[in-house]
Amino acid sequence: MYTYHPVVEILVKSFGTTPQSLEPLHEQLLAYRENTQGLKEAMLKHKVTDESEFQQALAAYYELEYRDNFNDVPVVREFTEFIPIRYAKKNIFFPLKKTRNTLEVAITNPELSQPLDDLARHFKCHIQSVISHKQAVLDLINRAYDESSASTEDAVDLLDSEETYENILAVEEPEDLLDATDEEPIKRLVNSLLWQAAKDEASDVHIDPTPRETIVRYRIDGVLQQVTVFPRQVHVTVVNRIKVMSRLDIAQKGLPQDGRSMVLIAGRKIDIRVSTVPTVHGEKIVMRLLFQEEKLMQLRHLGLAKYILQPYQNMVNSSGGIILVTGPTGSGKTTTLYASLAEIDNEARNIITIEDPVEYKLSGYSQIEVKPKVGLTFANALRSVLRQDPDVIMVGEMRDTETAQIAIQSALTGHLVFSTVHTNSAPATITRLIDMGIEPFLVSSSIIGVLAQRLVRRICPDCRKSYQPHPEQLRELGIKEVSFRKLDRRFFRGDGCDNCRQTGYRGRIGIHELLVMSEGVKNTILESSDSDTIRKQGLKEKMITLRRDGVNKILHGLTTAEEILTITSE
């Protein structure tokens, strides 16, 4: 007779769980001798094992097959039509395939019998359970309903341009847009526009009225692409639907409005920022999609080259000073700042952010959203934050002299401050601060580094082809033709395929320029605030420019010469 549940014995025997690690859980393990889900919760909470190992032990106990993922399982539309997405997610189960008298079903909890009994009755067959971990089954469910949903084009085709839609106000947001079974064409159209945008990883959705029709474009990898058009007659109704979702005044058509809406699409939380402006042809709407991922992105995933990543990580681990990230709007500055904060232990250090607006809501951080209308500006918020015993402060943007001065004083008194400035290069950031009225000696003594960045499109891996560049292109990039030929290097570009929407690009990667505040750079700043002089000193100390980092990424086959020449100047 087992002291604990047999699953615990299997974990000890086959998965390296030590008896010593079980001792603090003795009472709970005894209490859960007949409850595997309670047992699992207790063991995961105390990090005795991980979910994958527990589920494998569970599968061994019940003599069932275990699979780590279902990425290769084709979607069967019959399953999504019969099972509501909420029911599938609540019970964490989904059918895989039906063969003669057997239906294979992915599950996480073998003790949950009701959903499987329902499936057996409906399909009149025997159920064969396959155990996996929770995320794998949820990924399968999301993919199944995503692929089974009507496309944007189908939703547009359903529109009757003569029909008037009177029930637009009677809306209740579905828990997940993929679960919206409402047949009203306008609601289906807006839902399909949003889930298609999420699927294509679009950052913005543009809805533009013209005299004859309404054009819908997505910004994908920084470039607008037209996805569909719909009849002019339904434009106002679509606008009203989006206004209702984002709590805007549908009666106000003559003034710009800003709102927001949080939606769930295929299990992903998306914060949608909505902006409307009146144009001569009607109201134009732009929706910015912010994907609310639970985990912060890591610095090593941002495309930082080793010669930039290592010194930048050293800066992030400093006890005090200012680190500035610079670049134009949409260059990924906020993502870099959050990735920098992820490097810092937020349990041991008090991290406070001041943003306009807060783009990603995260646990473990004190996040403040500025509200200038009520007097909560960056400067006022920063003053108050200093009384909250912070270790690390992130200021969304240094917009004015007052904010910059307080940030510098904070850095000089032992706080680590992160912020952004809109400039074209790292040396130009120093010039901008001095132009704002900050004394050169304060700039040189408080700033520990400036990271300039841009986002460039990454070559699609599925249609990537090599080619020999023209000598003129090599000269523009600052590459010596003789060295290039001697090393037998090639450039790459994408031919265009269905996976990249015939663009030749898929996804984006950062290019960077890091100015380290060395003694030489400090002395230069004290002598001259000219960005060219600071840049020359940085180059003497082997600073890699944006153009040079871009060229390195071209030579590694990550992006194209055209992208680098367009984005950077030398």
RODO-2510 file (C-alpha; in nm, 4 decimals, decimal comma):
residues 570
     n   res          X          Y          Z
     1     m     0,0000     0,0000     0,0000
     2     y     0,1355     0,3436    -0,1038
     3     t     0,1882     0,6151     0,1551
     4     y     0,1245     0,8809    -0,1088
     5     h    -0,0663     0,8791    -0,4371
     6     p     0,0971     0,6412    -0,6921
     7     v     0,1706     0,9396    -0,9195
     8     v     0,4151     1,0659    -0,6537
     9     e     0,5886     0,7288    -0,6512
    10     i     0,6218     0,7413    -1,0330
    11     l     0,7719     1,0939    -1,0117
    12     v     1,0302     0,9705    -0,7574
    13     k     1,1118     0,6527    -0,9507
    14     s     1,1201     0,7883    -1,3072
    15     f     1,1452     1,1691    -1,3054
    16     g     1,4127     1,2518    -1,0480
    17     t     1,1857     1,3915    -0,7748
    18     t     1,3749     1,3409    -0,4473
    19     p     1,2071     1,2109    -0,1271
    20     q     1,3729     1,5012     0,0609
    21     s     1,1880     1,7576    -0,1537
    22     l     0,8574     1,5910    -0,0549
    23     e     0,9101     1,6169     0,3220
    24     p     0,7766     1,9772     0,3603
    25     l     0,4626     1,8648     0,1727
    26     h     0,3996     1,5515     0,3787
    27     e     0,0599     1,6591     0,5201
    28     q    -0,0696     1,7860     0,1841
    29     l     0,0450     1,4737    -0,0004
    30     l    -0,1450     1,2590     0,2468
    31     a    -0,4549     1,4769     0,2075
    32     y    -0,4466     1,4420    -0,1728
    33     r    -0,4143     1,0622    -0,1905
    34     e    -0,7319     1,0478    -0,4033
    35     n    -0,7192     1,3879    -0,5769
    36     t    -0,4583     1,4206    -0,8526
    37     q    -0,5508     1,7820    -0,9364
    38     g    -0,5034     1,8990    -0,5761
    39     l    -0,1803     1,6983    -0,5665
    40     k    -0,0611     1,8626    -0,8884
    41     e    -0,1412     2,2130    -0,7601
    42     a     0,0494     2,1552    -0,4346
    43     m     0,3567     2,0081    -0,6058
    44     l     0,3766     2,2794    -0,8715
    45     k     0,3287     2,5554    -0,6131
    46     h     0,6257     2,4282    -0,4134
    47     k     0,8281     2,3641    -0,7352
    48     v     0,8828     1,9974    -0,6496
    49     t     0,8225     1,9117    -1,0176
    50     d     0,7073     2,0891    -1,3332
    51     e     0,3736     2,0459    -1,5115
    52     s     0,5142     1,8490    -1,8046
    53     e     0,6735     1,5885    -1,5757
    54     f     0,3621     1,5640    -1,3565
    55     q     0,1396     1,5070    -1,6616
    56     q     0,3777     1,2385    -1,7913
    57     a     0,3620     1,0621    -1,4543
    58     l    -0,0184     1,0968    -1,4610
    59     a    -0,0268     0,9406    -1,8089
    60     a     0,1922     0,6508    -1,6868
    61     y    -0,0416     0,5929    -1,3884
    62     y    -0,3540     0,5836    -1,6076
    63     e    -0,1666     0,3952    -1,8842
    64     l    -0,2471     0,6645    -2,1393
    65     e    -0,0421     0,8233    -2,4165
    66     y     0,1333     1,1558    -2,3375
    67     r     0,2076     1,4215    -2,6017
    68     d     0,3977     1,7441    -2,5458
    69     n     0,2180     1,9382    -2,8241
    70     f    -0,0432     1,9033    -3,0989
    71     n     0,1136     2,1334    -3,3596
    72     d     0,0835     1,8724    -3,6347
    73     v    -0,2833     1,7866    -3,5685
    74     p    -0,5118     1,9075    -3,8527
    75     v    -0,8229     2,1019    -3,7476
    76     v    -1,1607     1,9309    -3,7958
    77     r    -1,4368     2,1871    -3,8438
    78     e    -1,7027     1,9448    -3,7158
    79     f    -1,5456     1,9589    -3,3680
    80     t    -1,5457     2,3409    -3,3478
    81     e    -1,9083     2,3546    -3,4660
    82     f    -2,0230     2,1110    -3,1968
    83     i    -1,8154     2,2299    -2,8977
    84     p    -1,8339     2,5974    -2,7803
    85     i    -1,4876     2,7456    -2,7239
    86     r    -1,5748     2,8479    -2,3659
    87     y    -1,6747     2,4893    -2,2779
    88     a    -1,3533     2,3524    -2,4327
    89     k    -1,1378     2,6041    -2,2422
    90     k    -1,3254     2,5596    -1,9147
    91     n    -1,2672     2,1813    -1,9161
    92     i    -0,9367     2,1976    -2,1103
    93     f    -1,0125     1,9240    -2,3622
    94     f    -1,0490     1,8956    -2,7403
    95     p    -1,0955     1,6122    -2,9926
    96     l    -0,7983     1,5261    -3,2149
    97     k    -0,9268     1,2806    -3,4741
    98     k    -1,1995     1,0192    -3,5324
    99     t    -1,1168     0,6786    -3,6789
   100     r    -1,4037     0,4292    -3,7186
   101     n    -1,5325     0,3699    -3,3640
   102     t    -1,2665     0,5655    -3,1744
   103     l    -1,2372     0,9384    -3,1024
   104     e    -0,8966     1,0607    -2,9799
   105     v    -0,9284     1,3476    -2,7300
   106     a    -0,6579     1,5704    -2,5804
   107     i    -0,7093     1,6182    -2,2038
   108     t    -0,5218     1,7367    -1,8953
   109     n    -0,7377     1,5768    -1,6231
   110     p    -0,8328     1,2077    -1,6637
   111     e    -1,0764     1,2394    -1,3706
   112     l    -1,3008     1,4804    -1,5659
   113     s    -1,5576     1,2429    -1,7192
   114     q    -1,8628     1,4553    -1,8111
   115     p    -1,7238     1,6246    -2,1299
   116     l    -1,5865     1,2905    -2,2551
   117     d    -1,9201     1,1161    -2,1913
   118     d    -2,0931     1,3924    -2,3921
   119     l    -1,8522     1,3383    -2,6820
   120     a    -1,9009     0,9589    -2,6716
   121     r    -2,2811     1,0006    -2,6892
   122     h    -2,2700     1,2608    -2,9678
   123     f    -2,0209     1,0819    -3,1931
   124     k    -2,1414     0,7319    -3,0893
   125     c    -1,7919     0,5989    -3,0373
   126     h    -1,5280     0,4959    -2,7847
   127     i    -1,3078     0,7733    -2,6346
   128     q    -0,9288     0,7346    -2,6383
   129     s    -0,7722     0,9981    -2,4114
   130     v    -0,4309     1,1555    -2,4787
   131     i    -0,2769     1,3450    -2,1854
   132     s    -0,0792     1,6692    -2,2235
   133     h    -0,0021     1,9853    -2,0280
   134     k    -0,2493     2,2752    -2,0064
   135     q    -0,0790     2,5150    -2,2508
   136     a    -0,0548     2,2522    -2,5260
   137     v    -0,4309     2,1819    -2,5116
   138     l    -0,5159     2,5558    -2,4973
   139     d    -0,2901     2,6197    -2,7998
   140     l    -0,4761     2,3452    -2,9878
   141     i    -0,8160     2,4947    -2,8943
   142     n    -0,7139     2,8461    -3,0007
   143     r    -0,5707     2,7241    -3,3299
   144     a    -0,8804     2,5159    -3,4050
   145     y    -1,1282     2,8036    -3,3575
   146     d    -0,8935     3,0509    -3,5248
   147     e    -0,8695     2,8384    -3,8420
   148     s    -1,2416     2,7596    -3,8399
   149     s    -1,3571     3,1225    -3,8115
   150     a    -1,4886     3,3021    -4,1166
   151     s    -1,2282     3,5157    -4,2953
   152     t    -1,2560     3,8937    -4,3263
   153     e    -1,3459     3,8544    -4,6941
   154     d    -1,6298     3,6139    -4,6018
   155     a    -1,7599     3,8665    -4,3477
   156     v    -1,7524     4,1437    -4,6105
   157     d    -1,9378     3,9208    -4,8586
   158     l    -2,2169     3,8710    -4,6039
   159     l    -2,2876     4,2438    -4,5881
   160     d    -2,6078     4,3569    -4,7563
   161     s    -2,5435     4,7175    -4,8585
   162     e    -2,9190     4,7929    -4,8642
   163     e    -2,9776     4,6699    -4,5089
   164     t    -3,0006     4,9132    -4,2186
   165     y    -2,8546     4,7983    -3,8866
   166     e    -3,0557     4,9296    -3,5956
   167     n    -2,9410     4,7009    -3,3157
   168     i    -2,5808     4,8182    -3,3104
   169     l    -2,6145     4,9501    -2,9552
   170     a    -2,7429     4,6228    -2,8140
   171     v    -2,3953     4,4694    -2,7827
   172     e    -2,2411     4,2509    -2,5196
   173     e    -1,8761     4,1664    -2,5706
   174     p    -1,8100     3,7927    -2,6035
   175     e    -1,5549     3,6360    -2,3720
   176     d    -1,3460     3,5482    -2,6792
   177     l    -1,4090     3,7011    -3,0228
   178     l    -1,3633     3,3580    -3,1804
   179     d    -1,6639     3,2453    -2,9749
   180     a    -1,8925     3,5161    -3,1216
   181     t    -2,1826     3,3289    -3,2781
   182     d    -2,3890     3,6414    -3,3421
   183     e    -2,4951     3,6389    -3,7058
   184     e    -2,5328     4,0141    -3,7387
   185     p    -2,3022     4,0964    -4,0311
   186     i    -2,1530     4,4177    -3,8868
   187     k    -2,0483     4,2514    -3,5632
   188     r    -1,9017     3,9604    -3,7552
   189     l    -1,7137     4,1980    -3,9841
   190     v    -1,5546     4,3945    -3,6963
   191     n    -1,4691     4,0750    -3,5071
   192     s    -1,3130     3,9192    -3,8170
   193     l    -1,1092     4,2360    -3,8852
   194     l    -0,9673     4,2182    -3,5325
   195     w    -0,8865     3,8467    -3,5218
   196     q    -0,7308     3,8587    -3,8685
   197     a    -0,5171     4,1551    -3,7529
   198     a    -0,4123     3,9599    -3,4433
   199     k    -0,3332     3,6530    -3,6542
   200     d    -0,1183     3,8611    -3,8927
   201     e     0,0599     4,0277    -3,5955
   202     a    -0,0548     4,3709    -3,7174
   203     s     0,0316     4,6662    -3,4935
   204     d    -0,2430     4,8955    -3,6312
   205     v    -0,5725     4,8681    -3,8203
   206     h    -0,6646     5,1642    -4,0452
   207     i    -1,0259     5,2097    -4,1598
   208     d    -1,0291     5,4832    -4,4280
   209     p    -1,3486     5,6170    -4,5892
   210     t    -1,3363     5,7186    -4,9573
   211     p    -1,6167     5,8573    -5,1798
   212     r    -1,7159     5,5093    -5,3044
   213     e    -1,5948     5,2529    -5,0484
   214     t    -1,4127     5,2014    -4,7193
   215     i    -1,0567     5,0665    -4,7311
   216     v    -0,9114     4,8554    -4,4492
   217     r    -0,5331     4,8368    -4,4105
   218     y    -0,3104     4,6626    -4,1546
   219     r     0,0334     4,7857    -4,0520
   220     i     0,2447     4,4696    -4,0609
   221     d     0,6174     4,4922    -3,9871
   222     g     0,5918     4,8717    -4,0019
   223     v     0,4353     4,8853    -4,3512
   224     l     0,0649     4,9436    -4,4350
   225     q    -0,0967     4,6721    -4,6471
   226     q    -0,4518     4,6791    -4,7832
   227     v    -0,6531     4,3768    -4,6713
   228     t    -1,0106     4,4421    -4,7810
   229     v    -1,2722     4,6987    -4,8840
   230     f    -1,6379     4,7158    -4,7847
   231     p    -1,9403     4,9129    -4,9117
   232     r    -1,9564     5,2864    -4,8373
   233     q    -2,3121     5,2505    -4,7094
   234     v    -2,2080     5,0540    -4,3997
   235     h    -1,9121     5,2724    -4,2991
   236     v    -2,1057     5,4699    -4,0338
   237     t    -2,2395     5,1488    -3,8778
   238     v    -1,8922     4,9954    -3,8577
   239     v    -1,7616     5,3171    -3,6971
   240     n    -2,0489     5,3106    -3,4441
   241     r    -1,9788     4,9476    -3,3579
   242     i    -1,6114     5,0271    -3,2870
   243     k    -1,7114     5,3384    -3,0886
   244     v    -1,9451     5,1313    -2,8702
   245     m    -1,6667     4,8758    -2,8075
   246     s    -1,4267     5,1534    -2,7023
   247     r    -1,6848     5,3588    -2,5034
   248     l    -1,6831     5,6624    -2,7330
   249     d    -1,9706     5,9023    -2,8051
   250     i    -2,1414     5,7780    -3,1225
   251     a    -2,3341     6,1058    -3,1549
   252     q    -2,0123     6,3124    -3,1757
   253     k    -1,8941     6,2961    -3,5364
   254     g    -1,7269     6,6378    -3,5773
   255     l    -1,4430     6,6103    -3,3234
   256     p    -1,1548     6,3634    -3,2802
   257     q    -1,2039     6,1054    -3,0045
   258     d    -0,9735     5,8589    -2,8261
   259     g    -1,0818     5,5434    -2,6472
   260     r    -0,9711     5,1917    -2,5647
   261     s    -1,1089     4,8414    -2,5441
   262     m    -0,9668     4,5188    -2,4018
   263     v    -1,0583     4,2099    -2,6025
   264     l    -0,9687     3,8429    -2,5971
   265     i    -0,8810     3,6908    -2,9351
   266     a    -0,7826     3,3240    -2,9593
   267     g    -0,6892     3,3322    -2,5909
   268     r    -0,4644     3,6399    -2,6261
   269     k    -0,5499     3,9572    -2,4352
   270     i    -0,5245     4,2583    -2,6641
   271     d    -0,5525     4,6202    -2,5514
   272     i    -0,6935     4,8181    -2,8456
   273     r    -0,6347     5,1950    -2,8549
   274     v    -0,8940     5,3587    -3,0793
   275     s    -0,8536     5,7009    -3,2412
   276     t    -1,1175     5,8665    -3,4623
   277     v    -1,0810     6,1837    -3,6702
   278     p    -1,3411     6,3499    -3,8953
   279     t    -1,2392     6,3691    -4,2647
   280     v    -1,4257     6,5070    -4,5662
   281     h    -1,5469     6,1553    -4,6530
   282     g    -1,6428     6,0476    -4,2988
   283     e    -1,4704     5,9412    -3,9803
   284     k    -1,1340     5,7665    -4,0140
   285     i    -1,0498     5,5108    -3,7456
   286     v    -0,7099     5,3818    -3,6424
   287     m    -0,6897     5,0982    -3,3898
   288     r    -0,3526     5,0217    -3,2287
   289     l    -0,3217     4,6634    -3,1059
   290     l    -0,1111     4,6029    -2,7942
   291     f    -0,0661     4,2342    -2,7142
   292     q    -0,0782     4,1915    -2,3363
   293     e     0,1666     3,9042    -2,2981
   294     e     0,2078     3,7701    -1,9466
   295     k     0,5857     3,7375    -1,9744
   296     l     0,8287     4,0205    -2,0433
   297     m     1,0451     3,9846    -2,3506
   298     q     1,4100     3,9124    -2,2754
   299     l     1,6958     4,1360    -2,3952
   300     r     1,8607     3,8434    -2,5721
   301     h     1,5511     3,8056    -2,7928
   302     l     1,5621     4,1638    -2,9242
   303     g     1,8401     4,1106    -3,1794
   304     l     2,1111     4,2889    -2,9777
   305     a     2,4514     4,1805    -3,1090
   306     k     2,7023     4,0481    -2,8524
   307     y     2,9186     4,3609    -2,8748
   308     i     2,6144     4,5667    -2,7673
   309     l     2,4283     4,3185    -2,5442
   310     q     2,7121     4,2571    -2,2975
   311     p     2,8021     4,6214    -2,2204
   312     y     2,4308     4,7141    -2,2121
   313     q     2,3551     4,4365    -1,9607
   314     n     2,6396     4,5700    -1,7439
   315     m     2,4701     4,9125    -1,7492
   316     v     2,1322     4,7595    -1,6550
   317     n     2,2950     4,5986    -1,3505
   318     s     2,4341     4,9345    -1,2287
   319     s     2,3191     5,0643    -0,8912
   320     g     2,2535     5,4190    -1,0167
   321     g     2,2603     5,6483    -1,3188
   322     i     2,0500     5,7135    -1,6285
   323     i     2,0119     5,4766    -1,9230
   324     l     1,8442     5,6356    -2,2264
   325     v     1,6855     5,4496    -2,5181
   326     t     1,6354     5,6662    -2,8246
   327     g     1,4724     5,6422    -3,1651
   328     p     1,1633     5,7556    -3,3589
   329     t     0,8040     5,6529    -3,2786
   330     g     0,7503     5,2823    -3,3408
   331     s     1,1156     5,1824    -3,3111
   332     g     1,0555     4,9466    -3,0165
   333     k     1,1853     5,1708    -2,7354
   334     t     0,9166     5,0647    -2,4850
   335     t     0,9796     4,6951    -2,5543
   336     t     1,3538     4,7469    -2,4926
   337     l     1,2826     4,9302    -2,1660
   338     y     1,0560     4,6502    -2,0392
   339     a     1,3117     4,3876    -2,1466
   340     s     1,5728     4,5866    -1,9500
   341     l     1,3496     4,5870    -1,6402
   342     a     1,3050     4,2086    -1,6787
   343     e     1,6805     4,1727    -1,6139
   344     i     1,6340     4,3268    -1,2673
   345     d     1,5078     4,1288    -0,9673
   346     n     1,1713     4,2952    -0,8989
   347     e     1,1328     4,1175    -0,5641
   348     a     1,4539     4,2552    -0,4168
   349     r     1,4191     4,6020    -0,5753
   350     n     1,1304     4,8471    -0,5868
   351     i     1,0607     4,9192    -0,9567
   352     i     0,8229     5,2034    -1,0462
   353     t     0,7235     5,3101    -1,3996
   354     i     0,5677     5,6397    -1,5129
   355     e     0,4104     5,6113    -1,8577
   356     d     0,1754     5,7811    -2,1026
   357     p    -0,0116     5,5552    -2,1434
   358     v     0,0763     5,2279    -1,9643
   359     e     0,1104     4,9951    -2,2624
   360     y     0,1680     4,6622    -2,0862
   361     k     0,0121     4,5974    -1,7450
   362     l     0,2427     4,3686    -1,5468
   363     s     0,2372     4,2219    -1,1974
   364     g     0,5349     4,2967    -0,9747
   365     y     0,5749     4,6537    -1,0986
   366     s     0,4176     4,9766    -0,9715
   367     q     0,2915     5,1396    -1,2904
   368     i     0,1664     5,4998    -1,2962
   369     e    -0,0240     5,6492    -1,5910
   370     v     0,0195     6,0258    -1,6307
   371     k    -0,2953     6,2369    -1,6568
   372     p    -0,2002     6,5946    -1,7565
   373     k    -0,5670     6,7066    -1,7421
   374     v    -0,5721     6,6569    -1,3644
   375     g    -0,2143     6,7771    -1,3127
   376     l    -0,0390     6,4389    -1,3017
   377     t     0,2492     6,5134    -1,5398
   378     f     0,5765     6,3214    -1,5793
   379     a     0,7523     6,5773    -1,3577
   380     n     0,4869     6,5704    -1,0796
   381     a     0,4658     6,1913    -1,0862
   382     l     0,8457     6,1638    -1,0709
   383     r     0,8593     6,3927    -0,7651
   384     s     0,5998     6,1775    -0,5859
   385     v     0,7729     5,8540    -0,6849
   386     l     1,0943     5,9668    -0,5171
   387     r     0,9053     5,9571    -0,1857
   388     q     0,8112     5,5902    -0,2515
   389     d     1,1612     5,4561    -0,1759
   390     p     1,2303     5,3398    -0,5350
   391     d     1,5403     5,1530    -0,6520
   392     v     1,4602     5,1653    -1,0241
   393     i     1,2452     5,4236    -1,2051
   394     m     1,1294     5,4060    -1,5646
   395     v     1,0109     5,7384    -1,7096
   396     g     0,8225     5,6826    -2,0362
   397     e     0,9684     5,9903    -2,2046
   398     m     1,1820     6,2943    -2,1184
   399     r     0,9562     6,5531    -2,2807
   400     d     1,0631     6,8677    -2,0989
   401     t     1,3483     7,0260    -1,9038
   402     e     1,1743     6,9842    -1,5683
   403     t     1,1365     6,6055    -1,6094
   404     a     1,4974     6,5727    -1,7307
   405     q     1,6306     6,7745    -1,4340
   406     i     1,4413     6,5658    -1,1761
   407     a     1,5526     6,2422    -1,3489
   408     i     1,9157     6,3553    -1,3362
   409     q     1,8895     6,4506    -0,9678
   410     s     1,7345     6,1054    -0,9024
   411     a     2,0256     5,9362    -1,0782
   412     l     2,2812     6,1414    -0,8828
   413     t     2,1198     6,0344    -0,5531
   414     g     2,1620     5,6629    -0,6243
   415     h     1,8576     5,5634    -0,8300
   416     l     1,8734     5,3737    -1,1593
   417     v     1,6593     5,5626    -1,4134
   418     f     1,5453     5,4405    -1,7551
   419     s     1,3868     5,6755    -2,0090
   420     t     1,3441     5,7535    -2,3785
   421     v     1,4213     6,0540    -2,5974
   422     h     1,3167     6,1113    -2,9599
   423     t     1,6495     6,1617    -3,1402
   424     n     1,8160     6,0101    -3,4468
   425     s     2,1347     5,8779    -3,2874
   426     a     2,2998     5,8146    -2,9514
   427     p     2,5383     6,1174    -2,9705
   428     a     2,2488     6,3466    -3,0758
   429     t     2,0700     6,2529    -2,7499
   430     i     2,3454     6,4191    -2,5458
   431     t     2,3155     6,7343    -2,7610
   432     r     1,9348     6,7338    -2,7142
   433     l     1,9624     6,7250    -2,3334
   434     i     2,2142     7,0114    -2,3293
   435     d     1,9880     7,2100    -2,5670
   436     m     1,7043     7,1539    -2,3172
   437     g     1,9066     7,3478    -2,0606
   438     i     2,0775     7,0648    -1,8704
   439     e     2,4346     7,1539    -1,7704
   440     p     2,7006     6,9459    -1,9565
   441     f     2,8660     6,8418    -1,6269
   442     l     2,5292     6,7024    -1,5019
   443     v     2,4762     6,5121    -1,8277
   444     s     2,8252     6,3582    -1,8215
   445     s     2,8077     6,2629    -1,4535
   446     s     2,4553     6,1130    -1,4490
   447     i     2,4170     5,9279    -1,7831
   448     i     2,5855     5,5869    -1,8019
   449     g     2,4825     5,4995    -2,1569
   450     v     2,2588     5,5780    -2,4552
   451     l     2,1120     5,3048    -2,6767
   452     a     1,9785     5,4186    -3,0167
   453     q     1,7663     5,1725    -3,2109
   454     r     1,5551     5,1144    -3,5216
   455     l     1,3413     4,8252    -3,6373
   456     v     1,4148     4,6729    -3,9782
   457     r     1,2187     4,4032    -4,1559
   458     r     1,3568     4,0507    -4,1351
   459     i     1,3939     3,8434    -4,4563
   460     c     1,1245     3,5732    -4,4860
   461     p     1,3008     3,2399    -4,4144
   462     d     1,0705     3,0487    -4,6522
   463     c     1,1579     3,2404    -4,9714
   464     r     1,5102     3,3660    -4,8906
   465     k     1,7499     3,3671    -5,1877
   466     s     2,1126     3,4799    -5,2153
   467     y     2,2465     3,7255    -5,4736
   468     q     2,5628     3,9189    -5,5522
   469     p     2,5189     4,2919    -5,4755
   470     h     2,6087     4,5737    -5,7137
   471     p     2,9450     4,7450    -5,6343
   472     e     2,7592     5,0776    -5,5881
   473     q     2,5426     4,9178    -5,3166
   474     l     2,8560     4,7961    -5,1378
   475     r     3,0047     5,1471    -5,1514
   476     e     2,6866     5,3000    -5,0063
   477     l     2,7029     5,0558    -4,7173
   478     g     3,0708     5,1270    -4,6557
   479     i     3,1853     4,7755    -4,7482
   480     k     3,5166     4,7362    -4,9324
   481     e     3,4479     4,5419    -5,2517
   482     v     3,7858     4,3638    -5,2479
   483     s     3,7333     4,2325    -4,8924
   484     f     3,3742     4,1329    -4,9761
   485     r     3,4805     3,9286    -5,2810
   486     k     3,7786     3,7759    -5,0967
   487     l     3,5518     3,6497    -4,8169
   488     d     3,3072     3,5161    -5,0791
   489     r     3,0106     3,6810    -4,9042
   490     r     2,6582     3,7095    -5,0472
   491     f     2,3551     3,9221    -4,9758
   492     f     2,0052     3,7789    -4,9332
   493     r     1,6530     3,8908    -5,0177
   494     g     1,3043     3,7342    -5,0104
   495     d     1,1378     3,6363    -5,3380
   496     g     0,7872     3,6690    -5,1900
   497     c     0,5582     3,3815    -5,0899
   498     d     0,2185     3,3196    -4,9269
   499     n     0,3759     3,3105    -4,5803
   500     c     0,5034     3,6701    -4,6133
   501     r     0,2113     3,8043    -4,8220
   502     q     0,4479     3,8308    -5,1240
   503     t     0,6573     4,1004    -4,9498
   504     g     0,9771     3,8984    -4,8989
   505     y     0,9812     4,0014    -4,5309
   506     r     0,8372     3,8431    -4,2159
   507     g     0,8849     3,9938    -3,8708
   508     r     1,1281     4,2621    -3,7613
   509     i     1,4622     4,2807    -3,5856
   510     g     1,6384     4,5666    -3,4077
   511     i     1,9567     4,7423    -3,5144
   512     h     2,1392     4,9296    -3,2392
   513     e     2,4044     5,1869    -3,1517
   514     l     2,5411     5,2055    -2,7974
   515     l     2,7252     5,5096    -2,6646
   516     v     2,9069     5,4183    -2,3413
   517     m     2,9805     5,7140    -2,1130
   518     s     3,3545     5,6574    -2,0869
   519     e     3,6028     5,9122    -1,9485
   520     g     3,6928     6,0160    -2,3045
   521     v     3,3274     6,0798    -2,3972
   522     k     3,2683     6,2681    -2,0687
   523     n     3,5612     6,5001    -2,1372
   524     t     3,4364     6,5608    -2,4930
   525     i     3,0890     6,6552    -2,3629
   526     l     3,2410     6,9051    -2,1193
   527     e     3,4333     7,0661    -2,4074
   528     s     3,1645     7,0558    -2,6793
   529     s     2,7945     6,9694    -2,7056
   530     d     2,8184     6,9135    -3,0830
   531     s     2,6837     6,5657    -3,1744
   532     d     2,9446     6,5161    -3,4508
   533     t     3,2296     6,5756    -3,2053
   534     i     3,0754     6,3317    -2,9541
   535     r     3,0222     6,0788    -3,2343
   536     k     3,3869     6,1015    -3,3450
   537     q     3,5018     6,0361    -2,9890
   538     g     3,2619     5,7390    -2,9662
   539     l     3,4009     5,5966    -3,2918
   540     k     3,7560     5,6330    -3,1538
   541     e     3,6411     5,4107    -2,8679
   542     k     3,5024     5,1525    -3,1134
   543     m     3,1344     5,2520    -3,0956
   544     i     2,9333     5,0526    -3,3536
   545     t     2,6937     5,2815    -3,5434
   546     l     2,3396     5,1934    -3,6508
   547     r     2,4614     5,1595    -4,0119
   548     r     2,7497     4,9296    -3,9118
   549     d     2,5235     4,7089    -3,6968
   550     g     2,2781     4,6979    -3,9880
   551     v     2,5565     4,5879    -4,2262
   552     n     2,6499     4,3082    -3,9849
   553     k     2,2874     4,1884    -3,9912
   554     i     2,2899     4,2012    -4,3753
   555     l     2,6040     3,9855    -4,3813
   556     h     2,4354     3,7367    -4,1461
   557     g     2,1392     3,7105    -4,3866
   558     l     1,8877     3,8643    -4,1435
   559     t     1,7796     4,1705    -4,3439
   560     t     1,8342     4,3386    -4,6808
   561     a     2,0624     4,6175    -4,7985
   562     e     1,7536     4,8151    -4,9105
   563     e     1,6127     4,8125    -4,5556
   564     i     1,9376     4,9337    -4,3974
   565     l     1,9961     5,2061    -4,6591
   566     t     1,6364     5,3304    -4,6117
   567     i     1,6387     5,3246    -4,2315
   568     t     1,9905     5,4538    -4,1558
   569     s     2,2069     5,7407    -4,2758
   570     e     2,5802     5,7757    -4,2465
***
